[in-house]
Amino acid sequence: MPNMMPKVVSLRKAWPNLSIQVDGGLSPSTIDVAAQAGANVIVAGSAVFKKGLDPRKPIVTMRRSVEKYGNGKSDEELTPYPPHDAIAFIPPLVVTATLYALGQFLNK
């Protein structure tokens, strides 16, 4: 994934309003690199669907990175982390739709 980031940077410079998707190798520990390069549509599967892991946390972590680095939001403006006592399961289609909508929403 890191070797693709120069391409993302080039695309972002050429088309600042373009939705740029990065798919593969993305997780809470790698998202900042992609977001800083200009990616604003994130596809993450294995980082979200791990046994025993609440999928909301990695989703919100990645969303916050795109909000911060891709949209220039301050820490106070970022999506809050979910409360620990909230419903712990989000159906897979909701997660996929959420990740897609995230890119569409953040591109506006």
N, C-alpha and C positions, 0 to 999 in steps of 0.2 A: 504494500500500500504506500509506503513513503516515497518510493520511486515514481509514483504517479502524480504526486503533489505539484511538481513543476507544470504539468499539463493543466491542472486545476487553476493554478495561479495565472497561467497564460489566458485561459478561457475567461476568468473573472476580470482580468484587465481589459480584454477585448469586448466583453459583453457584461457590463456591471449588473444588469437586471435579469440575466439568464438564470434559470434554475439549473444548478449543477449538482448532479447526483454522484455520490461515492458509495460503492457497494463492495463489501468484502473487507475483512480485517478491522472493522470498526467496533469499538467498545469504549467504555468510559475512560480507559487509559490511552486510547489512540485518537479520540474524537477531536481533541484540540488541534492537532496537526492538520486534519482535514478542514476544520472550520476556519482556521487561520489562513489556509490556502484559498478559501473561497467557496467551499462546498456548502450548500444550503439544503440539500435533499440527502438524507442519510438513510441507508439501508443496513440494518443490523439484525441478524438472526440469532446466532449462537450467543451473543452478548446479552440478549434479552431472555432467551428461553433456556435457562439453566435450572436444573432441579434444585428446589429449595430456595430459589432466589425470587424475590418479589420483582416482577418485570417492570414495575413503575420506576424503581430507582435508576436502572441504567437508561431508561427512556428519558426521564427528566434530566439526568446528568448530561446526556448527549444533546438534548434540546437546549439546555442552559448554555452549553458551549457554542452552539450555532447562534443563539440569541446574543451572546456576549461578543464573540469574534466576528460573526457574520453580519450582525445588525448593530453593533456598537452599543448595546444596552449596558447600563450600569448594573452592578451587583444587586442593587435594590429593586431593579426593574425585572430581574430574571424570574422565571417560573419557579414557584416555591416547591420544595421537596414535599412529597406526600406524607401525611401523618402516619405514624407506625401502626395505629389501630384501624386504619381504613381497610376496605375490602382488599384482600391480597391476590385476587386472581382477575386478570383481564383476558378475555377470549382472544386467541391469536388474530382473528380478523380485525378486531378493534386495534390491536397493536400495529398491525400492518397499515391500516387506514390512518392511525395516529401519526406514524412516521411519515407517510406520504403527505398528509395534511400539514404536518410540521413544516416541511419544505415549501409547500405552497403558501402557507400563512406567512412564513418568515421572509419570503421573497417579495411581499407586498411593501 
